């Protein structure tokens, strides 16, 4: 057997073994509609299209989320996303926390969110300029800007 075939055999064996390493639960916790964020339809549609897979209990798990090592990254992104902000449990947050999250949404929609690797696999999640303006208007309570303190 040639070196190339041995390397490929090892690669395949490692890949197969990876499939049996448990990482985390891929389930979606139940959604209580009373706790879900209540926003205008335009805003809700944008959140559902671009944010809900990582920031809600309504994740749509693609087939590749069951294939290691990609599954490890995807599951971690969802777990961390839900910890940071979960639209399915929005009404459990204090008003102070909601205001802080809205400020974070206002800032992150211009750059890091949705994550580039997510947009690569879900091109329709990319926010248009119009959608960014809709979300920023919502996050700023219609003012179009949010005052921030400089440290």
JOTA-V48530 format. One record per residue. N is the residue number from 0. RES is the residue in one letter. SS is DSSP state (@ for helix, = for strand, . for the rest). NEAR is the number of other C-alpha atoms within 8 Angstrom. D_CENTER is the distance of its C-alpha to the mean C-alpha in whole Angstrom. Layout:
# JOTA-V48530
n=N res=RES ss=SS near=NEAR d_center=D_CENTER
n=N res=RES ss=SS near=NEAR d_center=D_CENTER
This chain:
# JOTA-V48530
n=0 res=X ss=. near=4 d_center=45
n=1 res=X ss=. near=5 d_center=44
n=2 res=X ss=@ near=6 d_center=42
n=3 res=X ss=@ near=6 d_center=39
n=4 res=X ss=@ near=8 d_center=39
n=5 res=X ss=@ near=9 d_center=39
n=6 res=X ss=@ near=8 d_center=36
n=7 res=X ss=@ near=8 d_center=34
n=8 res=X ss=@ near=8 d_center=35
n=9 res=X ss=@ near=8 d_center=34
n=10 res=X ss=@ near=8 d_center=31
n=11 res=X ss=@ near=8 d_center=30
n=12 res=X ss=@ near=8 d_center=31
n=13 res=X ss=@ near=8 d_center=29
n=14 res=X ss=@ near=9 d_center=26
n=15 res=X ss=@ near=8 d_center=28
n=16 res=X ss=@ near=8 d_center=28
n=17 res=X ss=@ near=9 d_center=24
n=18 res=X ss=. near=10 d_center=23
n=19 res=X ss=. near=6 d_center=25
n=20 res=X ss=. near=6 d_center=23
n=21 res=X ss=. near=5 d_center=21
n=22 res=X ss=. near=6 d_center=18
n=23 res=X ss=. near=6 d_center=16
n=24 res=X ss=. near=5 d_center=16
n=25 res=X ss=. near=6 d_center=14
n=26 res=X ss=. near=4 d_center=15
n=27 res=X ss=. near=7 d_center=13
n=28 res=X ss=. near=5 d_center=15
n=29 res=X ss=. near=5 d_center=17
n=30 res=X ss=. near=9 d_center=16
n=31 res=X ss=. near=8 d_center=19
n=32 res=X ss=. near=6 d_center=19
n=33 res=X ss=. near=5 d_center=21
n=34 res=X ss=. near=11 d_center=18
n=35 res=X ss=. near=12 d_center=16
n=36 res=X ss=. near=9 d_center=16
n=37 res=X ss=. near=5 d_center=18
n=38 res=X ss=. near=6 d_center=18
n=39 res=X ss=. near=6 d_center=20
n=40 res=X ss=@ near=6 d_center=20
n=41 res=X ss=@ near=7 d_center=19
n=42 res=X ss=@ near=11 d_center=16
n=43 res=X ss=@ near=10 d_center=15
n=44 res=X ss=@ near=8 d_center=15
n=45 res=X ss=@ near=10 d_center=13
n=46 res=X ss=@ near=9 d_center=10
n=47 res=X ss=@ near=9 d_center=10
n=48 res=X ss=@ near=9 d_center=10
n=49 res=X ss=@ near=12 d_center=8
n=50 res=X ss=. near=12 d_center=5
n=51 res=X ss=@ near=13 d_center=6
n=52 res=X ss=@ near=13 d_center=5
n=53 res=X ss=@ near=11 d_center=2
n=54 res=X ss=@ near=15 d_center=5
n=55 res=X ss=. near=14 d_center=8
n=56 res=X ss=. near=14 d_center=10
n=57 res=X ss=. near=9 d_center=11
n=58 res=X ss=. near=11 d_center=8
n=59 res=X ss=. near=5 d_center=11
n=60 res=X ss=. near=7 d_center=11
n=61 res=X ss=. near=6 d_center=13
n=62 res=X ss=@ near=6 d_center=17
n=63 res=X ss=@ near=7 d_center=16
n=64 res=X ss=@ near=12 d_center=13
n=65 res=X ss=@ near=8 d_center=17
n=66 res=X ss=. near=9 d_center=19
n=67 res=X ss=. near=10 d_center=19
n=68 res=X ss=. near=8 d_center=18
n=69 res=X ss=@ near=10 d_center=15
n=70 res=X ss=@ near=11 d_center=14
n=71 res=X ss=@ near=11 d_center=14
n=72 res=X ss=@ near=8 d_center=12
n=73 res=X ss=@ near=9 d_center=9
n=74 res=X ss=@ near=13 d_center=10
n=75 res=X ss=@ near=8 d_center=10
n=76 res=X ss=@ near=9 d_center=7
n=77 res=X ss=@ near=12 d_center=6
n=78 res=X ss=@ near=9 d_center=9
n=79 res=X ss=@ near=8 d_center=8
n=80 res=X ss=@ near=11 d_center=5
n=81 res=X ss=@ near=12 d_center=8
n=82 res=X ss=@ near=7 d_center=10
n=83 res=X ss=@ near=7 d_center=10
n=84 res=X ss=. near=10 d_center=9
n=85 res=X ss=. near=12 d_center=9
n=86 res=X ss=@ near=11 d_center=11
n=87 res=X ss=@ near=14 d_center=13
n=88 res=X ss=@ near=12 d_center=15
n=89 res=X ss=@ near=12 d_center=15
n=90 res=X ss=@ near=9 d_center=19
n=91 res=X ss=@ near=6 d_center=19
n=92 res=X ss=. near=9 d_center=18
n=93 res=X ss=. near=7 d_center=21
n=94 res=X ss=@ near=6 d_center=22
n=95 res=X ss=@ near=7 d_center=22
n=96 res=X ss=@ near=8 d_center=19
n=97 res=X ss=@ near=10 d_center=18
n=98 res=X ss=@ near=8 d_center=19
n=99 res=X ss=@ near=8 d_center=18
n=100 res=X ss=@ near=9 d_center=14
n=101 res=X ss=@ near=10 d_center=16
n=102 res=X ss=@ near=11 d_center=17
n=103 res=X ss=@ near=8 d_center=14
n=104 res=X ss=@ near=11 d_center=12
n=105 res=X ss=@ near=13 d_center=16
n=106 res=X ss=@ near=8 d_center=16
n=107 res=X ss=@ near=9 d_center=12
n=108 res=X ss=. near=11 d_center=12
n=109 res=X ss=. near=8 d_center=15
n=110 res=X ss=. near=7 d_center=14
n=111 res=X ss=. near=8 d_center=11
n=112 res=X ss=. near=8 d_center=8
n=113 res=X ss=. near=12 d_center=7
n=114 res=X ss=. near=7 d_center=8
n=115 res=X ss=@ near=8 d_center=11
n=116 res=X ss=@ near=6 d_center=11
n=117 res=X ss=@ near=9 d_center=8
n=118 res=X ss=@ near=12 d_center=10
n=119 res=X ss=@ near=7 d_center=13
n=120 res=X ss=@ near=6 d_center=13
n=121 res=X ss=. near=8 d_center=11
n=122 res=X ss=@ near=7 d_center=14
n=123 res=X ss=@ near=8 d_center=14
n=124 res=X ss=@ near=11 d_center=10
n=125 res=X ss=. near=9 d_center=12
n=126 res=X ss=. near=10 d_center=13
n=127 res=X ss=. near=6 d_center=17
n=128 res=X ss=@ near=6 d_center=20
n=129 res=X ss=@ near=7 d_center=20
n=130 res=X ss=@ near=9 d_center=17
n=131 res=X ss=@ near=11 d_center=16
n=132 res=X ss=@ near=8 d_center=20
n=133 res=X ss=@ near=10 d_center=19
n=134 res=X ss=@ near=11 d_center=16
n=135 res=X ss=@ near=12 d_center=18
n=136 res=X ss=@ near=12 d_center=21
n=137 res=X ss=@ near=9 d_center=19
n=138 res=X ss=@ near=11 d_center=18
n=139 res=X ss=. near=13 d_center=21
n=140 res=X ss=. near=7 d_center=23
n=141 res=X ss=. near=7 d_center=25
n=142 res=X ss=. near=7 d_center=26
n=143 res=X ss=. near=8 d_center=24
n=144 res=X ss=. near=7 d_center=24
n=145 res=X ss=. near=8 d_center=23
n=146 res=X ss=. near=4 d_center=26
n=147 res=X ss=. near=4 d_center=25
n=148 res=X ss=. near=4 d_center=27
n=149 res=X ss=. near=3 d_center=28
n=150 res=X ss=. near=2 d_center=29
